[in-house]
Amino acid sequence: MSKSVKRVEQAILHLKLSASVQRMPETTRTAKDAAVACDCSVGQIVKSMIFEGVETGTLKLLLVSGQHNFDLDKAPELFGEPLMRADPKRVRSETGFAIGGVSPIGHLCEIETWMDDKLLDYGIVWAAAGAPNAVFSVAPADLSMATKAKTFRVA
C-alpha cells in the first residue's frame, strides 16, 4: 500500500471519521470513472482540486461535486484573488499527493479548503484516498468539519 493511502487511513482514524479506504479494481481518476466504480451518482464524487492564488501564492483546496466544473473566472469574486491550477510538482511536494489521487484529508501541510455546497445535499459522498484507484465514502457534513471547509456555490 502506498504512503499516501496510509496517510489517508491515519487521517480517517485521527479525525474519527466513519469511513474506510477501499481499493477499486478500476481507476477512479475521473468523476465518471469513480461514480461507476462506487456505484453512485457523479454528483456524489468529490473532486479535490488544488489551485494557487495568483497574488498570494497560497494553495487552496476546492472540494467540488463531480457534476460541476469550477469556473476560474469566478475566483476573484469568491476567493478575493484570481486562481490558477497549482503546479503538479508543488502539489506533490507540499500535500504529499499526486494529481489524480489528491485526498481532501491527510495532507502534509495545512491547506485552506472550500467545499461545493451541493455536496451537502447527499447523505454520502466519495473522495480520493491517495491513489488513482483508492476512495473512501463519508457523510459530507463530517468531511466539511474534518477539513474545516468553507462552503461556496459553484453553480
C-alpha positions as CSV (number, residue, x, y, z in Angstrom):
1,M,0.0,0.0,0.0
2,S,1.3,3.5,-0.9
3,K,2.4,6.0,1.7
4,S,-0.3,8.4,0.5
5,V,-3.1,5.9,1.1
6,K,-1.7,5.0,4.5
7,R,-1.7,8.7,5.4
8,V,-5.4,9.0,4.4
9,E,-6.2,5.9,6.6
10,Q,-4.3,7.5,9.5
11,A,-6.2,10.8,8.9
12,I,-9.5,8.9,9.0
13,L,-8.6,7.5,12.4
14,H,-7.2,10.7,13.7
15,L,-10.3,12.7,12.6
16,K,-12.6,9.9,13.9
17,L,-14.4,9.7,10.6
18,S,-16.8,6.9,9.9
19,A,-15.0,5.8,6.8
20,S,-12.6,3.3,5.4
21,V,-10.4,3.2,2.3
22,Q,-11.5,0.9,-0.5
23,R,-9.3,-0.1,-3.4
24,M,-11.2,-0.3,-6.6
25,P,-10.3,-2.7,-9.5
26,E,-10.7,0.1,-12.0
27,T,-9.3,3.6,-12.0
28,T,-11.3,6.3,-10.1
29,R,-9.2,9.1,-11.7
30,T,-12.2,10.9,-13.3
31,A,-15.5,11.7,-11.6
32,K,-17.3,9.5,-14.2
33,D,-14.9,6.6,-13.6
34,A,-15.3,7.0,-9.8
35,A,-19.1,7.1,-10.0
36,V,-19.1,3.8,-12.0
37,A,-16.7,2.1,-9.6
38,C,-18.5,3.4,-6.5
39,D,-22.0,2.7,-7.9
40,C,-23.2,6.2,-7.1
41,S,-24.2,9.4,-9.0
42,V,-21.5,11.6,-10.4
43,G,-22.7,14.4,-8.1
44,Q,-21.6,12.3,-5.1
45,I,-18.0,12.2,-6.2
46,V,-15.7,14.8,-4.5
47,K,-13.2,16.3,-6.9
48,S,-10.2,17.5,-4.9
49,M,-8.8,20.3,-7.0
50,I,-5.8,22.3,-5.9
51,F,-5.3,25.9,-7.1
52,E,-2.8,28.6,-6.3
53,G,-3.7,32.2,-5.6
54,V,-2.2,34.3,-8.4
55,E,-1.4,37.2,-6.0
56,T,-0.6,35.4,-2.7
57,G,0.7,32.0,-4.0
58,T,-1.4,30.3,-1.3
59,L,-2.7,26.9,-2.1
60,K,-6.4,26.4,-2.0
61,L,-8.2,23.0,-2.0
62,L,-11.6,23.1,-3.7
63,L,-13.8,20.1,-3.0
64,V,-16.2,20.2,-6.0
65,S,-19.1,17.9,-6.8
66,G,-18.3,15.6,-9.8
67,Q,-21.3,17.1,-11.6
68,H,-19.8,20.6,-11.5
69,N,-16.8,22.3,-13.2
70,F,-15.2,25.2,-11.4
71,D,-15.1,28.4,-13.5
72,L,-11.8,30.2,-12.8
73,D,-13.3,33.5,-13.9
74,K,-15.4,33.4,-10.7
75,A,-12.4,33.0,-8.4
76,P,-11.7,36.7,-7.7
77,E,-15.3,37.2,-6.5
78,L,-15.3,34.0,-4.4
79,F,-11.7,34.0,-3.1
80,G,-10.5,37.6,-3.3
81,E,-7.9,36.9,-5.9
82,P,-7.6,35.1,-9.3
83,L,-6.6,31.4,-9.0
84,M,-4.6,29.2,-11.3
85,R,-4.0,25.5,-11.4
86,A,-1.2,24.6,-9.0
87,D,1.9,23.1,-10.4
88,P,1.7,19.3,-10.1
89,K,5.2,19.1,-8.6
90,R,4.3,21.7,-6.0
91,V,1.1,19.8,-5.2
92,R,3.1,16.6,-4.7
93,S,5.8,18.2,-2.6
94,E,3.5,20.2,-0.3
95,T,0.5,18.0,0.1
96,G,2.1,14.6,-0.4
97,F,-0.4,13.6,-3.1
98,A,-0.1,13.3,-6.9
99,I,-2.7,14.7,-9.2
100,G,-5.4,12.1,-9.7
101,G,-5.2,10.8,-6.1
102,V,-5.4,14.1,-4.1
103,S,-7.5,13.4,-1.0
104,P,-9.4,16.0,0.9
105,I,-7.6,14.8,4.1
106,G,-4.1,13.6,5.1
107,H,-2.1,16.5,3.6
108,L,1.5,17.1,4.7
109,C,0.6,20.8,5.1
110,E,-2.3,22.8,6.3
111,I,-4.4,23.9,3.3
112,E,-7.3,26.3,3.0
113,T,-10.3,24.3,2.0
114,W,-13.5,25.2,0.3
115,M,-16.5,22.9,-0.3
116,D,-19.1,23.0,-3.1
117,D,-22.4,23.4,-1.2
118,K,-24.1,20.9,-3.4
119,L,-22.1,18.1,-1.9
120,L,-24.0,18.7,1.3
121,D,-27.2,17.6,-0.5
122,Y,-26.1,14.0,-0.4
123,G,-26.1,11.5,2.5
124,I,-22.7,10.0,1.4
125,V,-20.0,11.3,-0.9
126,W,-16.9,9.5,-2.2
127,A,-13.5,11.1,-2.2
128,A,-10.0,10.1,-3.4
129,A,-7.8,8.4,-0.9
130,G,-4.3,9.0,-2.1
131,A,-4.1,6.8,-5.2
132,P,-5.9,6.7,-8.6
133,N,-7.9,3.6,-7.5
134,A,-8.4,4.3,-3.8
135,V,-11.5,6.0,-2.4
136,F,-13.5,6.5,0.8
137,S,-17.1,7.3,1.5
138,V,-18.1,9.8,4.2
139,A,-21.0,12.0,5.2
140,P,-20.3,15.3,3.5
141,A,-21.1,17.3,6.8
142,D,-18.4,15.2,8.5
143,L,-16.0,15.8,5.7
144,S,-16.7,19.6,5.9
145,M,-15.9,19.6,9.6
146,A,-12.8,17.4,9.2
147,T,-11.3,19.7,6.6
148,K,-12.6,23.0,8.2
149,A,-14.0,23.8,4.8
150,K,-15.8,27.0,4.0
151,T,-18.8,26.4,1.6
152,F,-19.2,28.1,-1.7
153,R,-21.7,27.9,-4.6
154,V,-20.2,26.6,-7.8
155,A,-23.4,26.5,-9.9
